[in-house]
C-alpha cells in the first residue's frame, strides 16, 4: 500500500434509510467508506486466491508436494 495521502472524490448514492443509519454511527463518511472498501478488496483477493488453489490440477498439486519435500530435505 502506498504512503500517499492523495484522495480521489467519488459520488456515491445510497438508500436514504440506510444512509440515516450510517449517520448514527459515524461523522466521518470518508473513513467509513474507505474501511468498507478495504475490507471488500481484501475479501476479493482472498476469494481469488481460494479459487486458484481449489482449482489446481492434480499435476500441479503433486509438483508442489514434491518441491516442498525437496526443500524440507535441503533444510535438514
Secondary structure, DSSP 8 states (H G I E B T S, - for coil): ---------------HHHHHHHHHH-S-HHHHHHHHHHHHHHHHHHHHHHHHHHT--HHHHHHHHHHHHHHHHHH-
